[in-house]
Amino acid sequence: MAKILLVDSHPVVREGLKQTLNKNPEYQVVGDLGSGVEIFEFIRENDVDIIISEIDLPELNGITALRAIKKEHKTIKILMFSHQPEEIYAISTLKAGASGYLSKNANTAKIVEAVDTINQGKVYLSEKMDKHYRYTDTAKSRARLFKRLSTRETEVLKLLSIGKKNKHIATELDINEKTVSTYKARLFKKLNVDNIIDLVHQAKHHDLT
C-alpha cells in the first residue's frame, strides 16, 4: 500500500483528494498539510511514498520544496497538482524532479490514473504535454548522450545491455578485462547510475542500445 501525503493550502481540496484516494485499497493518505515548510518535518517522521502538492503554497512554494525534497529523499515520488497552466509549468516541474503534473481541472478518474502512473515509476502528463515532452526532451537528451559516449563506450554498453560479462566483452572487442571495467565505470558516471540494471534501463530509455 502506497502512503500518500497531500499538500495544498485549501482544506476542501485536501479533503476531496483524500476521499478519492482512500477509496482505492492500494493507497493510504497518511497526512495532509497546508504549507510547504511543513513537508520536511512530516517526511522525517513518517513513511511517505508519494506527495501530491500544489505549486502555490504559503511560506515555501511547491517547486522549491520539490527540489529540496528530492535532494534528501530521492525515492519519494511527487505529483504536482496545480491550477497553474501546464504549458508553462509542467515540463519545468519534471526537470526539477517531479514524477508528474496534473491540472486541477482534472476529474477524479484522472487523479487516480496519475497516481497509478507515478506509483509504477512512470512519468505522468496530460496527453498533449506528454507528446511535447517526449518529442523535445528525449530527442535532445539522446543527442547529448550520443555525443558524450565514445565509440568504444557505446560498443561496451550494447554488449552489457544484452547480458555479456566483462570477460566475454574483453574477448569480443579484443581488449583486456581491466579496460572493460574502466569503460563500465565511465558509463556509470556519464549515465549517472551506480549499478548495471540502472545502466541498461537508462540505455534502453534513451535508445542507446
C-alpha positions as CSV (number, residue, x, y, z in Angstrom):
1,M,0.0,0.0,0.0
2,A,1.5,3.3,-1.1
3,K,1.5,6.0,1.6
4,I,0.4,9.5,0.3
5,L,0.9,12.9,1.7
6,L,-1.3,15.8,0.4
7,V,-0.1,19.4,0.4
8,D,-2.4,22.2,-0.5
9,S,-3.4,25.5,1.2
10,H,-7.1,24.8,0.6
11,P,-8.6,22.2,3.1
12,V,-11.5,21.4,0.7
13,V,-9.0,20.3,-2.0
14,R,-7.2,18.1,0.5
15,E,-10.4,16.6,1.7
16,G,-11.6,15.9,-1.8
17,L,-8.3,14.2,-2.7
18,K,-8.4,12.2,0.5
19,Q,-11.9,10.8,-0.2
20,T,-11.0,10.0,-3.8
21,L,-7.7,8.2,-3.0
22,N,-8.8,6.4,0.2
23,K,-11.4,4.5,-1.9
24,N,-8.6,2.7,-3.6
25,P,-7.2,-0.2,-1.5
26,E,-3.7,0.4,-2.9
27,Y,-3.4,3.8,-1.4
28,Q,-3.5,5.3,2.1
29,V,-3.5,9.1,2.7
30,V,-1.2,9.4,5.8
31,G,-1.2,13.1,6.1
32,D,-2.4,16.4,4.7
33,L,-0.6,19.7,5.1
34,G,-1.4,23.4,4.3
35,S,2.1,24.7,3.6
36,G,5.4,23.7,2.0
37,V,7.6,24.2,5.1
38,E,5.6,21.5,7.0
39,I,6.6,18.8,4.5
40,F,10.1,18.3,5.7
41,E,9.3,17.5,9.3
42,F,6.5,15.3,8.3
43,I,8.6,13.1,5.9
44,R,11.3,12.9,8.5
45,E,8.9,11.4,11.0
46,N,6.6,9.4,8.7
47,D,7.0,7.0,5.8
48,V,5.8,8.6,2.6
49,D,5.9,7.1,-0.9
50,I,4.0,9.8,-2.9
51,I,3.4,13.5,-2.3
52,I,0.7,15.4,-4.2
53,S,1.4,19.1,-4.0
54,E,0.2,22.4,-5.3
55,I,2.8,24.8,-6.7
56,D,1.4,27.9,-4.9
57,L,1.9,27.2,-1.2
58,P,2.3,29.7,1.6
59,E,5.8,30.3,3.0
60,L,7.6,27.9,0.6
61,N,6.4,27.3,-3.0
62,G,5.9,23.8,-4.3
63,I,8.8,23.8,-6.8
64,T,11.3,25.0,-4.2
65,A,10.0,22.3,-1.8
66,L,10.2,19.8,-4.6
67,R,13.9,20.4,-5.3
68,A,14.8,20.2,-1.6
69,I,12.7,17.0,-1.0
70,K,14.4,15.2,-4.0
71,K,17.8,16.0,-2.7
72,E,17.2,14.2,0.6
73,H,14.5,11.7,-0.4
74,K,15.2,10.5,-3.9
75,T,12.7,7.6,-3.7
76,I,9.6,9.8,-2.9
77,K,7.5,10.4,-6.0
78,I,5.9,13.8,-6.3
79,L,2.8,14.7,-8.4
80,M,2.3,18.4,-8.9
81,F,-1.5,19.1,-8.8
82,S,-2.0,22.7,-9.7
83,H,-4.3,25.4,-11.1
84,Q,-1.2,26.9,-12.9
85,P,-1.2,26.4,-16.7
86,E,0.6,23.1,-17.6
87,E,2.1,24.5,-20.8
88,I,4.1,26.9,-18.6
89,Y,4.9,24.7,-15.5
90,A,4.6,21.0,-16.4
91,I,8.0,20.5,-18.1
92,S,9.9,22.7,-15.6
93,T,8.5,20.8,-12.6
94,L,9.6,17.5,-14.2
95,K,13.1,18.8,-14.7
96,A,13.1,19.9,-11.0
97,G,12.3,16.3,-10.0
98,A,8.6,15.8,-10.2
99,S,7.1,12.5,-11.4
100,G,4.1,14.1,-12.9
101,Y,1.9,17.2,-13.4
102,L,-1.9,17.3,-13.2
103,S,-4.2,20.2,-13.7
104,K,-6.8,20.9,-11.1
105,N,-9.4,20.8,-13.9
106,A,-8.9,17.0,-13.9
107,N,-11.7,14.7,-12.8
108,T,-11.3,12.0,-10.2
109,A,-10.6,9.3,-12.7
110,K,-7.6,11.3,-14.0
111,I,-6.4,11.8,-10.4
112,V,-6.3,8.1,-9.8
113,E,-4.8,7.5,-13.2
114,A,-2.0,10.0,-12.5
115,V,-1.2,8.4,-9.1
116,D,-1.3,4.9,-10.5
117,T,1.2,6.0,-13.2
118,I,3.8,7.6,-11.0
119,N,3.4,4.8,-8.4
120,Q,4.5,2.4,-11.2
121,G,7.7,4.5,-11.6
122,K,6.5,6.2,-14.8
123,V,6.0,9.9,-15.7
124,Y,2.5,11.3,-15.8
125,L,1.5,14.3,-18.1
126,S,-1.6,15.1,-20.0
127,E,-1.7,13.6,-23.5
128,K,-0.9,16.9,-25.1
129,M,2.1,17.7,-22.8
130,D,3.3,14.1,-22.9
131,K,3.7,14.3,-26.7
132,H,5.6,17.5,-26.4
133,Y,7.8,16.3,-23.6
134,R,8.8,13.0,-25.3
135,Y,9.4,14.6,-28.6
136,T,11.6,17.5,-27.4
137,D,13.3,16.3,-24.3
138,T,14.0,12.7,-25.3
139,A,15.5,13.8,-28.7
140,K,17.7,16.4,-27.1
141,S,18.9,14.1,-24.2
142,R,19.6,11.2,-26.6
143,A,21.6,13.5,-28.9
144,R,23.6,14.8,-25.9
145,L,24.3,11.3,-24.6
146,F,25.4,10.1,-28.0
147,K,27.9,12.9,-28.2
148,R,29.2,12.2,-24.7
149,L,29.8,8.5,-25.3
150,S,32.8,7.4,-27.3
151,T,32.5,4.7,-30.0
152,R,34.1,2.1,-27.7
153,E,31.9,3.1,-24.8
154,T,28.9,2.6,-27.0
155,E,30.1,-0.8,-28.0
156,V,30.6,-1.9,-24.4
157,L,27.2,-0.5,-23.5
158,K,25.5,-2.5,-26.2
159,L,27.2,-5.7,-25.0
160,L,26.4,-5.1,-21.4
161,S,22.8,-4.5,-22.4
162,I,22.4,-8.0,-23.8
163,G,23.9,-9.6,-20.7
164,K,27.5,-10.1,-21.7
165,K,30.0,-10.4,-18.8
166,N,33.3,-8.4,-18.7
167,K,35.3,-11.4,-19.7
168,H,33.2,-12.1,-22.8
169,I,33.2,-8.4,-23.8
170,A,37.0,-8.3,-23.5
171,T,37.3,-11.3,-25.8
172,E,34.8,-9.9,-28.3
173,L,36.4,-6.5,-28.5
174,D,39.9,-7.8,-28.2
175,I,40.8,-5.7,-25.2
176,N,41.8,-6.8,-21.6
177,E,39.2,-7.2,-18.9
178,K,40.6,-4.3,-16.8
179,T,39.9,-2.0,-19.8
180,V,36.3,-3.2,-19.9
181,S,36.0,-2.3,-16.2
182,T,37.3,1.1,-17.0
183,Y,34.7,1.7,-19.7
184,K,32.0,0.4,-17.5
185,A,33.0,2.9,-14.8
186,R,32.9,5.7,-17.3
187,L,29.4,4.6,-18.5
188,F,28.1,4.6,-14.9
189,K,29.4,8.2,-14.5
190,K,28.2,9.5,-17.8
191,L,24.7,8.0,-17.5
192,N,24.6,8.9,-13.7
193,V,23.9,5.4,-12.4
194,D,25.6,3.1,-9.9
195,N,24.6,-0.4,-11.0
196,I,24.3,-2.5,-14.2
197,I,20.5,-2.7,-14.0
198,D,20.0,1.1,-14.0
199,L,22.7,1.4,-16.7
200,V,20.8,-0.9,-19.0
201,H,17.5,0.8,-18.1
202,Q,18.9,4.3,-19.0
203,A,20.4,2.9,-22.2
204,K,17.1,1.5,-23.3
205,H,15.2,4.7,-22.3
206,H,17.4,6.8,-24.5
207,D,17.6,4.3,-27.3
208,L,21.3,3.8,-26.9
209,T,21.3,0.1,-27.4
